[in-house]
Amino acid sequence: MLVHADGLWKRFKGVAVLRGLTLAVPEGSTLALVGANGAGKTTTMKVLMNLLEPTAGTATALGVDTRRLSPRELAQIGYVSEHQQLPGRMTVSAYLDYLRPFYPTWDRSLESEIIGQFRLPTNRRIADLSHGMRIKTALACALPFRPRLLLLDEPLTGLDPLVRDEFIDRLKRQAGETTILVSSHELSEIEEVTTHVAFVDRGQVTFQEGLNDLTSRVRRVTLMLAENVPTPAGLRGEWLDVRRSGTVVSFVDTQYSAVDLPAKVAAVFGPVHRIDTEPIALRTIYTSLARAARDQQEASA
Amino acid sequence: MIWHIFQKDCRQVWRLAAIVAFAHMANAALRLVLGPFNQPRGLVTFAELFSVATLLGMCALIVAAVQEDVVPGASQDWLIRPIRRRDLLAAKLLFVVVVAQGPALLADIVHGIVAGLGLGDSVSAALSRSAVMVLVFDMPVLGLAAISSTLVQVMGTVIGIWLAVMVGVFAGILARGGAPPAFANSGIQWMTPAYWSVLACSAAAVIIPLQYFRRATKESRRIVVGAVLLAPVLSVSAWTSAFAVQQQLSPHAPFADSIRLAFAADTSAVSSMPAGTKTRTLLVPLLVSGLPADTVLMNDRAEIHLVASDGATLYRGKTTPTLGYGNDFVVRTTDGGEVRTRQQIVLPEQVYARLRNQSVRMEIDYSLTLLERSGAATIPARDGDQRMAAFGRCRSRIDDDGDEIELGCLRSGPAPTCVSATLESVRGGPRNPTHWSCDPDYSPFQVHLYPAATSRFTTSVDLTDLRETMEPAADRSQLDDALVRIKSYQPAGHFTRRLVVPEIHVLP
C-alpha cells in the first residue's frame, strides 16, 4: 500500500472531524475519496501531507509516517488542492523555475507538454490567474517530477467543463504511472480514471473497494409486480432509494446478486412479472449511499 | 538550496529592497548635510521622520521576504514541497543580514568615512551597530513575520504590543501616584530599552525555530503575549536593585573607595529658601572629600529620611532624577581633594512647618557615579575642523548671535557622558569659565543604535563671561589665537554612601 491510514483521529477545538478513519491506497490505483461536505476528506488529505498532525492514529505515505515526511518523500508526492495557496506574486514560469531544482526527477519535456496542453500563460503572475488557471498551474507544478503518489483534494471544484476535461485528460495520462488519491464531488468526471472508491462519512471510511466490484454489487433494480401489493414497512437494509409507481418498484440494491435477487424480491413483494437490473454510475451510487446515511442519521437523531 | 531560496526572495522583493537601500543612503546623506551642528533646523524634523520611515521600510522588507513563504496555516504551497526547513530558515536569515541590514551597514560606513571619522572607526562602529540591530530589531521582526500571514497582521501585532506595553508602563506610573519609573531620566535608564531588547531577542530566538521546525503558531503567539506581559516588569523594579545591577556591570574603581560625604556646617543649622508657594527647599551643606583629580561626581539619586527626636518619620523622599536641574548635585573637580556643595531637599510647606521647630535626624542614602576623564583635546575656536581620537570629527564656529563658540562633534559610537569646554588663549593667561554638558548614560554597550552608528554631540562656550566676574581671556579680537579645550568624562565606578546627621536645626 502506498498510503495507509489507521484509526486516524483529528479534533479541531474539541470537535472530532476524523473519527478513527482507516484507509489503504494500493500502489498503481486511483482511489476516489467520496463523501459529503464536512465528512473529513480534506482533513484526511492534509494529514497525509503532514499539513495537519493527527490527534491520534497513524498514517503512512510511501511507507513513511506522515509526521516524518522528509524532502526525500515529498520529492515523490504531488499535491493539488482547491485551497492551495500558491505564491501569488510569482509568475508561472518563475515558480516553475524555482521548483525545478528541488525535484531530482523533474522532466522538462513533460513540463512543457503540460504547459502546452493547459495553455498556461507562463509570464503572468499567479495571483492574476483565474481559479481554473491556478488549479491547472498547481497541477503543472505537481506532475513534471513524475510523482509516485498524487493527492488531489477537490481539484475540479469551480472549474468550467472545458478545464475539467483538460484536467481529467491529464490525469488519465498520468494514471497507472502514478498512484492517485482524489477527493471530489465531480464523480461522473473522475469515474473515468477511478479504480477504487472509499466512502467517507462523519470522519470514518464506511467502505472501500474496487470500482468494478462496487459497480457489480450495486445495481438499480426495477420490478414489475404481478399484483399491486402494498410496499411492506422495513424493507431490506441493502435496498436504497426505493421508489414506487403503481406496480413498478425500483431501488438501488447495494448487495446485488443475480442468483439471490429473485428469491429476495419474492419474499418481500410476492410474485413479480419482471426484474430488470442495470449498472449505475458512481455518482448515483454515491448519492444513494449518502442519502441513506443521512436518513439513518436523522432517524437515529 | 539556501542560495536558491535566497535568490528567489531577492527577485520577488527587489523593488522594495532597492527603495529601502536608497532610503539608507539618503538617510546617511541627510545626516551629512545636517553635520555636527544638526542644522539647518528645518531639515531636522524631516530627517527624524525619514529615519523612522527607513526603519519601517526595513521592517516591511523583512516581513515581505519572510512572508514569501508564509509559515502559519496549512495551505501554503511550500509546505508540500521538498524544501528543508533549515534551508528555508537559513535563506531568510541570509536575506535579513545581507539585503535588509547590509545597506544600513554600508550607509553607516560611507557616512562615517565621508564625515571624516576614518575607515577603521567607521567600519567597527557600523559593524557593531549592525550586529546589535540584527539581534534586537531584525530578529524580532522576523519572528513577528513568521507568526503572521500579512504585513497588516504584523502592523496590527506591533501596534497591539506597543499599546499593551504602554498600558503596563502607565499602570505602573499610576500605581506610584504619578511618579515616573524609578530610573527614568537617570544614567541607568538604558536598562529599560536593553531589557526590552533582550526580551524581544529572546522571544525571537524561541519563536523562529518553533515556527520553522514545528510550525507551532499558537505556542509562538503565546510567547509573544508572555514577553509583552513581562515588558513592564522593569518599570516597577526598585532603584536600589537596578543600581546594584549597574554596580555589578561596571568595573571596580578603587579610587572611589576614598570618597566620603559629610555634613559641612559648623553648627547643626540648615538654611532654607522658598521654592514656590507650597514648597520650601532645605540647603544642606555637604563636604565631598577624597575626590581624585579631574573627575566628576554625579549624585544619581538620594533617598532622604528625616526623623523627629521621638523616632517618628517626618519626611521620606528622594531627589528628582533630572541631574543637575532639580534638588540634585553634580560635583566637578579639577584638582581633586575636597569640594563643598549643597544637597537641596524640596519639602512640602506643612512638612517644613513641622521641621523648623525641632531638631531632626537626617539620613540620606546616596547612589553616586564617579566619572573620570576619558579624553582631552583642543580645537581652534574659530572655524576649527579636526579629527580627535576621543571626540571624533569636531567643528567649531561662532553662533548666529555672536556670543558663543559652538562646538559640534560626530563620533563613532555613543557620545561621552560629560563634556567640558573651556575657551582659552594660546598665549596662556586667564580662561573663561568652563562650560559643562552632561547627558548621563551608564550603558556598558559602546554601540550607537539609532538613527545611525555615529552619535552627535554639541556644546558651547560663552565668548564673554556673562556673570562679569572675570575678564574674558579671549574676546572677538583674540579669537584667531584662541582655542577651545575640551575634555570628555566617562563613568569609572558606581557606589553608594550613607550620610547620617544626628541632629539638624532648620533655620527659617
Interface residues (C-beta under 8 A of the other chain):
Chain A: K46 M49 N50 L51 L52 S70 P71 R72 E73 L74 A75 I77 Y79 S81 H83 Q84 Q85 L86 P87 R89 M90 A94 Y98 L99 P101 F102 Y103 A138 C141
Chain B: M1 H4 K8 R11 Q12 E68 D69 V70 G73 A74 S75 Q76 D77 W78 L79 I80 R81 P82 I83 R84
